[in-house]
């Protein structure tokens, strides 16, 4: 695995959702570093990639309430444990669970294992609320997938917050997760 500045020379063999991610970032003038790798759909698989990127890839969880009327994308440090009750009280939504793969495709054009903040560019109806753990916001850079789990990106956190999110029409809510037993 190697680290490359920007998009691949050709996106011919890449999925359209990945190519659209690079197009969107390039249009916004956001600098990013990319590495290509075998499918990495778990945090354990991302550990080696973290070393190449020089940043811990965010854990991105796609959640919904029981009625499936509210959807949330949670970004948190990859090495932090997720506790549902910790988050539920902060967002006023009891009974959070993981959303179905069909919902990921419908709202973010992403499949399980590839969930990423980049998917918000596909949420034209703003059906998904972004939640970011405060520890992610403290880091200079963040790591995420470009809507596929065979590549990973390192971007400046400020570029995601100040350029990417406004371009998608999304805002975010900061949450405090301890993640301890």
C-alpha atoms as one frame of an Amber mdcrd trajectory, in Angstrom:
protein
   0.000   0.000   0.000   1.200   3.467  -0.854  -0.051   6.945  -0.098  -0.961
   9.114  -3.096  -1.962  12.764  -3.275  -5.399  13.092  -4.880  -7.436  10.939
  -7.191  -6.220   7.866  -9.066  -4.878   8.449 -12.582  -7.906   6.584 -13.946
 -11.261   5.856 -12.369 -12.196   3.498 -15.217 -12.272   0.358 -13.056 -13.655
   2.065  -9.963 -17.281   2.137  -8.891 -19.150   5.286  -9.961 -19.782   6.225
  -6.307 -16.014   6.322  -5.685 -15.308   8.378  -8.824 -18.075  10.821  -7.806
 -16.379  11.264  -4.435 -13.115  12.323  -6.079 -14.984  14.601  -8.495 -16.818
  16.271  -5.596 -13.664  16.798  -3.512 -11.739  18.110  -6.520 -14.552  20.527
  -7.406 -14.381  21.909  -3.861 -10.595  22.242  -3.998 -10.144  19.898  -1.041
  -6.711  18.279  -0.842  -6.715  14.617   0.142  -4.359  11.684   0.316  -5.497
   8.255  -0.837  -4.391   4.677  -0.438  -5.862   1.652  -2.217  -6.092  -1.696
  -0.428  -7.976  -4.952  -0.070 -11.538  -4.585   1.196 -11.429  -3.154   4.719
 -14.918  -3.310   6.155 -14.016  -3.651   9.848 -12.029  -1.454  12.200  -9.506
  -4.287  12.662  -8.831  -4.338   8.921  -8.314  -0.565   9.018  -5.451  -0.734
  11.533  -2.762  -1.312   8.875  -4.309   1.379   6.694  -4.124   3.821   9.608
  -0.350   3.441   9.545  -0.195   4.274   5.822  -2.571   7.244   6.169  -0.904
   8.520   9.325  -4.305   8.938  10.976  -6.878   6.662  12.626  -9.794   6.013
  10.292 -13.071   7.164  11.816 -15.603   4.625  12.930 -18.718   5.556  10.960
 -22.000   4.089  12.138 -25.287   4.443  10.281 -28.059   4.403  12.866 -31.814
   4.879  12.996 -34.593   5.138  15.529 -37.045   2.280  16.032 -39.637   3.763
  13.662 -37.019   4.351  10.942 -38.066   7.996  10.731 -34.723   9.434  11.845
 -31.359   8.398  10.449 -27.981   9.319  11.882 -24.410   9.046  10.690 -22.099
   8.907  13.688 -18.394   9.659  13.272 -16.238   8.643  16.211 -12.618   7.653
  16.825 -11.948   4.184  15.461 -10.543   2.961  18.750 -13.492   4.066  20.899
 -16.299   1.692  21.923 -19.850   2.598  20.952 -22.492   2.590  23.677 -26.028
   3.176  22.398 -27.370   4.590  25.671 -24.580   7.187  25.762 -25.714   8.596
  22.434 -29.484   8.170  22.833 -29.737  10.625  25.698 -27.734  13.289  23.831
 -29.900  13.251  20.727 -33.248  12.557  22.397 -33.853   9.322  20.529 -34.433
   6.113  22.411 -34.046   2.694  20.843 -31.280   3.444  18.372 -30.176   0.567
  16.205 -28.056  -0.013  13.141 -29.876   0.918   9.958 -30.490  -1.670   7.277
 -28.194  -2.033   4.233 -31.102  -0.934   2.001 -31.274   2.348   3.925 -27.534
   2.906   3.471 -27.965   2.539  -0.268 -31.109   4.650  -0.372 -29.782   7.628
   1.588 -25.984   7.531   1.216 -25.383   5.296  -1.844 -23.060   3.229   0.355
 -22.897  -0.457   1.210 -22.067  -1.990   4.613 -18.376  -1.680   5.421 -18.048
   1.496   3.358 -20.002   3.933   5.535 -18.374   7.345   5.411 -19.083  11.039
   5.837 -18.465  11.230   2.067 -21.847   9.544   1.569 -23.586  12.745   2.670
 -22.932  14.156  -0.803 -25.546  11.618  -1.992 -28.155  12.593   0.631 -29.909
  15.241  -1.463 -33.017  15.262   0.764 -30.966  15.755   3.952 -32.595  12.740
   5.591 -29.466  11.875   7.563 -28.275  13.857  10.576 -24.510  13.911  11.107
 -23.243  13.359  14.645 -19.527  13.848  15.342 -17.802  12.814  18.530 -15.891
  15.773  19.961 -12.613  13.833  19.855 -12.804  13.619  16.031 -13.100  17.401
  15.856  -9.922  17.829  17.939  -7.776  16.068  15.331  -6.088  17.953  12.486
  -6.882  15.170  10.002  -9.429  12.418   9.667  -9.527   9.178   7.737 -12.526
   7.801   5.867 -13.537   5.717   2.865 -14.499   7.370  -0.463 -17.865   5.494
  -0.428 -16.085   2.151  -1.035 -14.023   0.024   1.362 -11.150  -0.638  -1.064
  -9.663   2.855  -0.739  -9.166   5.219   2.175  -8.621   8.952   2.385  -6.900
  11.375   4.735  -8.389  14.866   4.730  -8.036  17.916   6.925 -10.835  17.887
   9.475 -11.348  21.612   8.864 -11.899  20.968   5.131 -14.609  18.421   5.917
 -16.328  20.791   8.370 -15.860  24.107   6.525 -16.004  23.060   2.841 -17.423
  19.559   2.360 -20.405  19.720   4.731 -21.628  23.153   3.556 -21.403  21.944
  -0.062 -23.651  18.992   0.822 -26.079  21.192   2.758 -25.475  19.250   5.979
 -24.611  20.527   9.414 -23.534  18.415  12.367 -24.144  17.968  16.060 -21.194
  17.438  18.382 -21.618  14.549  20.808 -19.561  13.413  23.784 -18.912   9.675
  23.894 -16.819   8.102  26.639 -17.023   4.555  25.305 -15.926   2.874  28.538
 -17.594   0.028  30.367
